Amino acid sequence: MKKIIMTSISTLALSLGVSSVMAADFSDDLDGFKSSIAAIENQLDSMDVSYNKVEIDSGLNRTQELRALESQYKGLKAEFNNAYTAN
């Protein structure tokens, strides 16, 4: 019985540790996209390029927010690439 309890506690501790690491990685991904988006927007502003500013809705879960930021980043990167090759 003690062995089953110890195994259960070990499994629980391991799963909690993995969850916290994944949450930290997820937060890093969100912060990375936000920083990249801000950098591209600043660069486009300095180049006097008009682009579509997108506001991300609040109330999205983390996965939805990550996908929205990823989509926004891709759109801004395409705008930057087009403006850069046009000059």
Secondary structure, DSSP 8 states (H G I E B T S, - for coil): -HHHHHHHHHHHHHHHHHHHHHHHHHHHHHHHHHHHHHHHHHHHHHTT---------TT--HHHHHHHHHHHHHHHHHHHHHHHHH-
